């Protein structure tokens, strides 16, 4: 070999050694909620610790996210390496073999620190199929200044009658202040999440013990009538288009006296950077009707890995980072303890710094009071508080939600909406073989 050839080989070897390896790119599909937006802003911390991994985000509105990830995971399309999914999907998809087990996350991730109610909803036959990014129930968020002006005091555990009286007292439509804001946008995870939880407290059920739909019951009629009365008399205009994010914006700009929704919203409505009413927000448990069930739900937005990915190891590294104790500390360091993703870890609620956050205890009490194994007053054959944990629920509840949203918009009556829901549910459950 000539000296020239040797020199050429040597130069190539040095160049090869000095060229960095191509980073592995993972695609993460997530919902456009505030905590996920914050996670994206902090991703530099992950990539600094994992320079061999790059992250690409696909951020979508809740209903669109659900459609896309459901299609992708069912077909093993491989579009996404990490998916943000909820407590409804995890047990169903885990049983179908669509998700990768996370039982082998590092020991320091500390699976035993996850709140039992949250961890149980993400586990199938001993396998953890998703890691919770934040957990939530629902509760009443209300304007303390408006309550004081009205000469009223919100009970810590109000009834629906208490809510109606407060909504009436706080409504000032001439000044665009509405006594109550509730979800009206159609969707199984939008208006039907709220209405199903509300209906539970009225003694209503989706199905009886033989899977026969119950929308023709008196309990459903009373629940829907009260919901429509609240929204028509004391709610904002155009409420049939309002979901979580729309109502959050209304509350933050001082347009809502009360908002009954996800406990995770507490950090946003009390953040003075974003909320015009941050210094005058109070919290109470979701309402009841004296029947033993409150109108609150149980949910976790969690990160999971679809079985179709070719980047499982990199995806697990990201999930372990985003759902770790260290991530909570990172958020606290950057934005304060009030903005830490709530509702996932026991250690967070044992932290004396977090205990100072005004909504911390109410969030934990709300999560612990929800019982997905016994969600209703009368017995039912299903689990799930604001959803029914069967594959058919997603499509059925979306169609039902469209009926109730149409009733809120004034396009059909409450009676028509309930009759249509009963017909839809009866057809679907008969077709799927639940009703013989």
PyMOL commands that set and color helices and strands:
alter all, ss='L'
color gray80, all
select helices_A, chain A and resi 3-18+34-41+43-49+62-75+87-95+107-109+111-113+116-121+144-149+160-170+173-175+191-201+218-234+239-241+244-252+263-269+278-280+312-322+325-335+337-339+346-350+352-355+360-369+393-409+414-431
alter helices_A, ss='H'
color red, helices_A
select strands_A, chain A and resi 24-31+53-60+82-85+123-124+127-128+131-136+138-143+157-159+178-181+256-262+281-288+299-304
alter strands_A, ss='S'
color yellow, strands_A
deselect
rebuild
show_as cartoon
